């Protein structure tokens, strides 16, 4: 899981990679090439970071849950 801060509520949330990819890839035109598990960090920085969310952890800590 990844720790993501919701900038509207200031709450820390636990997100899966699937949730992150959904947030990055939603609301784009059909011509948009979706980000995947290999390039999601680039997409996060471009479309999400600092707007509504902030990524607290930058690497997957699934084994530490």
VOGU-3710 file (C-alpha; in Angstrom, 3 decimals, decimal comma):
1> xxxxxxxxxx> 0,000/0,000/0,000  0,982/3,593/-0,574  0,301/6,449/1,817  -1,464/9,344/0,109  -2,441/12,618/1,756  -5,791/14,021/0,711  -5,062/17,743/0,471  -8,727/18,708/0,879  -9,193/16,831/4,174  -5,532/16,589/5,306
11> xxxxxxxxxx> -6,116/12,898/6,032  -3,614/10,164/5,201  -5,136/7,332/3,201  -3,799/3,908/2,205  -4,054/3,371/-1,545  -3,331/0,347/-3,689  -1,546/0,710/-7,011  -4,920/0,130/-8,662  -6,393/3,163/-6,873  -3,401/5,271/-7,872
21> xxxxxxxxxx> -3,686/4,222/-11,514  -7,408/4,928/-11,496  -6,837/8,456/-10,178  -4,083/9,179/-12,706  -5,962/7,801/-15,693  -9,502/9,052/-15,029  -11,144/11,949/-16,863  -8,901/11,918/-19,931  -9,888/11,818/-23,580  -10,062/8,484/-25,429
31> xxxxxxxxxx> -6,783/9,372/-27,189  -4,955/9,513/-23,846  -2,417/6,723/-23,341  -2,997/5,402/-19,850  -0,198/5,094/-17,334  0,582/1,655/-15,942  2,587/0,079/-13,112  5,855/0,861/-14,902  5,383/4,602/-15,461  2,763/5,595/-12,878
41> xxxxxxxxxx> 5,132/7,838/-10,894  5,553/10,110/-13,923  1,777/10,232/-14,336  1,235/10,934/-10,650  3,618/13,900/-10,773  1,967/15,230/-13,920  -1,710/14,815/-13,015  -2,160/14,386/-9,255  0,688/15,555/-7,019  -0,090/18,800/-5,277
51> xxxxxxxxxx> -3,525/19,262/-6,821  -5,769/17,087/-4,675  -3,312/14,567/-3,289  0,279/14,234/-2,175  2,172/10,955/-2,217  3,731/10,296/1,185  5,449/6,985/0,403  7,168/6,592/-2,930  7,781/2,869/-2,865  5,437/-0,001/-2,303
61> xxxxx> 5,456/-1,275/1,277  2,982/-4,146/0,847  5,061/-6,469/3,025  4,961/-4,039/5,942  1,161/-3,871/6,418
//
